[in-house]
Amino acid sequence: MGMYSACEKAIDLKLDNVAPIIVIDGGVNDLNENQIVRISKTYNFTEANRFNSVSGAKVVLTAGDGTVLNYAESVPGVYKSPKFKGKPGTTYKLTVSSEGQTYTASSTMPKKVILNLLTFKNFTLLGKTREYVTVIYDDPPGVPNQYHSIIRFKGKVKFDVATDDRFNDGNKVNDILLYDLKDMVPGDTIAVEFQCVDKAVYRYFFSMGQNSAETQPVSPANPPSNFDNNALGVFSAYTSSSRKALVK
């Protein structure tokens, strides 16, 4: 009994709460739509997992061609631009002012690569054969490309992964997205958004994937944000190509 008490005392952890940190997630794409920025704060360990919205921020987008757009808060913590279509090759700077602090990030929109086709393939992973969705596209030769693929089902993000063309430069690429489709039934529709992103954004989403991987080799860490002033999150200027497929 005494040994058990000693062990119990040894693992009595003290979880210190830390000061909240601002989190900014936003993007500009090449579609003519309201571009979105979400601003929140981290919460203490003891608080519920929720969107801890930050209201009253000033959000401004500046493009390399001189365009300036002011965002308006639509609901708490969510800021929208007027309808706007980004241009590949243009560098965009997002400036967020909140509670006396200013945070900036820049991102350059890459050239667009079209998602040609979605197919389904059986793939064996860890001894189990499952069906997965596969994205097919033509990688442009001679230039580095980074991609961010997002699976949505019934409007909700189910899976995302960041890839690059280090081993596929200039090829017709078939990338298997390792999201198990076992919960889907024939007749369901799966949607994939295929984004071309810059290197800093790729590193952010790749790090996010490493942190959430089931075979994670190291302790999770904050992914490398492209914002200054110690903000978390990412700002991405990206092209978007989407397709849907029917589960059979």
C-alpha positions in Angstrom: 0.0 0.0 0.0 2.9 2.3 0.9 4.6 1.7 -2.4 1.4 2.5 -4.3 1.0 5.8 -2.4 4.6 6.7 -3.2 4.0 6.0 -6.9 0.8 8.0 -6.9 2.6 11.0 -5.4 5.4 10.8 -7.9 3.0 11.2 -10.9 1.0 14.0 -9.4 1.4 16.4 -12.3 1.0 20.2 -12.0 -0.4 21.5 -15.2 0.3 25.2 -15.4 -2.0 27.4 -17.4 -0.2 29.7 -19.9 -1.2 33.2 -21.2 -3.4 33.0 -24.3 -1.7 33.4 -27.7 -3.4 34.8 -30.7 -4.1 32.4 -33.6 -4.7 33.8 -37.1 -5.8 31.5 -40.0 -6.5 33.1 -43.3 -6.1 32.7 -47.0 -6.4 34.3 -50.4 -7.3 32.1 -53.4 -7.8 32.5 -57.1 -11.6 32.2 -56.9 -13.8 35.2 -57.0 -15.2 35.1 -53.4 -15.1 36.6 -50.0 -11.7 35.7 -48.6 -11.8 34.6 -44.9 -9.6 35.3 -41.9 -10.3 33.6 -38.5 -8.8 35.0 -35.4 -8.9 33.3 -32.0 -6.8 32.8 -28.9 -5.5 29.6 -27.4 -7.2 28.6 -24.2 -6.1 27.1 -20.9 -5.6 23.4 -20.5 -8.6 23.2 -18.2 -11.0 25.0 -20.6 -13.2 23.3 -23.2 -11.9 22.8 -26.7 -13.7 25.6 -28.6 -13.2 28.5 -31.0 -12.1 31.2 -28.6 -12.9 34.1 -30.9 -11.2 37.5 -31.0 -13.4 40.4 -32.0 -12.7 44.0 -32.9 -9.5 43.4 -34.9 -8.5 45.4 -37.9 -7.6 43.1 -40.8 -6.1 44.5 -44.0 -4.8 42.7 -47.1 -2.2 44.4 -49.3 -1.2 43.0 -52.7 2.0 43.5 -54.5 0.1 45.3 -57.3 -1.0 48.0 -54.8 -4.5 46.6 -54.1 -5.7 47.2 -50.5 -8.7 45.4 -49.0 -10.2 45.9 -45.6 -12.0 43.0 -44.0 -15.2 43.2 -42.0 -16.1 41.0 -39.0 -19.1 38.9 -40.1 -19.5 36.8 -36.9 -17.2 36.9 -33.8 -13.7 36.1 -34.8 -14.5 35.7 -38.5 -13.4 38.4 -40.9 -14.4 38.6 -44.6 -13.0 40.7 -47.5 -15.1 42.0 -50.3 -15.3 39.5 -53.2 -11.9 39.3 -54.6 -9.9 37.0 -56.9 -6.2 36.5 -56.2 -3.6 36.3 -59.0 -0.9 33.7 -59.3 2.6 35.2 -59.0 1.4 38.0 -56.7 2.6 38.4 -53.1 0.0 39.3 -50.5 0.6 40.7 -47.1 -2.0 40.3 -44.3 -1.9 42.8 -41.4 -3.9 42.1 -38.3 -4.1 44.7 -35.5 -5.6 43.5 -32.2 -5.4 44.7 -28.6 -2.5 47.1 -29.3 -0.5 44.5 -31.2 0.2 44.1 -34.9 0.8 40.9 -36.7 1.9 40.4 -40.3 2.4 37.6 -42.7 3.2 37.4 -46.5 2.5 34.7 -49.0 3.1 34.4 -52.7 0.4 32.7 -54.8 2.0 29.9 -56.9 1.0 29.1 -60.5 -2.1 26.9 -60.7 -2.0 23.2 -61.2 -5.3 21.6 -62.1 -6.7 18.5 -60.3 -7.4 16.3 -63.3 -9.3 13.4 -61.8 -10.3 11.6 -58.6 -10.2 7.8 -58.5 -10.5 5.1 -55.8 -7.7 2.6 -55.1 -7.2 -0.2 -52.7 -4.0 0.1 -50.7 -2.6 -2.1 -47.9 -1.3 -0.2 -44.9 -0.2 -1.9 -41.7 -1.5 -5.2 -42.9 -5.0 -3.9 -43.7 -6.3 -3.3 -47.2 -8.6 -0.3 -47.5 -10.1 1.9 -50.2 -8.7 5.4 -50.5 -9.3 8.3 -52.8 -6.5 9.2 -55.2 -5.8 12.6 -56.8 -4.4 12.7 -60.3 -2.6 15.8 -61.7 0.3 16.8 -64.0 3.2 18.3 -62.1 4.9 21.1 -64.0 8.5 20.2 -64.9 11.5 22.2 -63.7 9.9 24.1 -60.9 9.4 23.2 -57.2 5.7 22.7 -56.4 3.9 22.2 -53.1 0.4 21.0 -52.6 -2.3 20.8 -49.9 -5.1 18.3 -50.5 -8.2 18.5 -48.4 -11.0 15.9 -48.2 -14.5 17.1 -47.3 -17.5 15.0 -46.6 -20.9 16.6 -46.1 -19.2 20.0 -46.0 -16.8 19.0 -43.2 -13.0 18.7 -43.4 -12.2 15.0 -42.8 -8.5 14.9 -43.8 -5.8 17.0 -45.2 -2.2 16.4 -46.3 0.8 18.5 -47.6 2.9 17.0 -50.4 5.6 18.3 -52.8 7.2 17.2 -56.1 10.7 16.3 -54.9 10.2 12.8 -56.4 7.6 13.6 -59.0 8.8 16.6 -60.8 7.3 16.8 -64.3 5.3 13.6 -63.9 1.7 12.6 -64.1 1.1 12.0 -60.4 -1.3 9.7 -58.6 -1.3 10.6 -54.9 -3.2 8.3 -52.6 -4.9 10.3 -49.7 -4.7 8.0 -46.7 -8.1 8.7 -45.3 -10.1 5.5 -44.7 -13.4 5.6 -46.5 -14.9 2.7 -44.5 -17.6 5.0 -43.0 -18.9 5.9 -46.4 -21.6 4.0 -48.3 -22.3 3.7 -52.0 -23.9 6.9 -53.2 -22.0 9.2 -50.9 -20.1 12.1 -52.5 -16.6 12.9 -51.4 -15.1 16.3 -52.4 -11.4 17.1 -52.7 -9.9 20.6 -52.8 -6.4 20.6 -54.4 -4.4 23.7 -53.4 -1.0 24.9 -54.7 0.8 26.6 -51.8 4.1 28.3 -51.2 7.0 26.7 -49.3 6.3 28.3 -45.9 2.6 27.3 -46.0 3.7 23.7 -47.1 6.0 23.5 -44.1 3.2 24.6 -41.8 0.7 22.0 -43.0 3.4 19.3 -43.3 4.2 19.9 -39.6 0.6 19.8 -38.7 0.4 16.4 -40.3 3.4 15.2 -38.5 1.9 16.3 -35.2 -1.3 14.5 -35.8 0.1 11.3 -37.3 -0.7 8.0 -35.5 3.0 7.0 -35.7 4.2 10.4 -34.4 7.9 10.0 -33.4 8.3 13.1 -31.3 6.3 15.3 -28.9 3.9 17.7 -30.8 5.1 21.3 -31.2 3.5 24.4 -32.6 3.8 24.3 -36.5 6.0 27.0 -38.0 3.8 30.0 -38.5 4.6 32.6 -41.2 3.2 35.4 -38.9 5.6 37.6 -36.9 5.2 38.8 -33.3 4.7 35.3 -31.9 1.3 34.7 -33.5 0.2 31.2 -34.3 -1.6 30.1 -37.4 -0.9 30.6 -41.1 -1.7 33.0 -44.0 -1.8 31.2 -47.4 -2.1 32.7 -50.9 -3.1 29.6 -52.9 -4.8 28.4 -56.1 -7.7 26.1 -55.7 -8.9 23.2 -57.9 -11.7 21.0 -56.7 -13.4 17.8 -57.8 -16.1 15.4 -56.5 -16.4 11.7 -56.7 -19.2 9.2 -56.1 -18.5 6.4 -53.7 -19.5 3.1 -55.4 
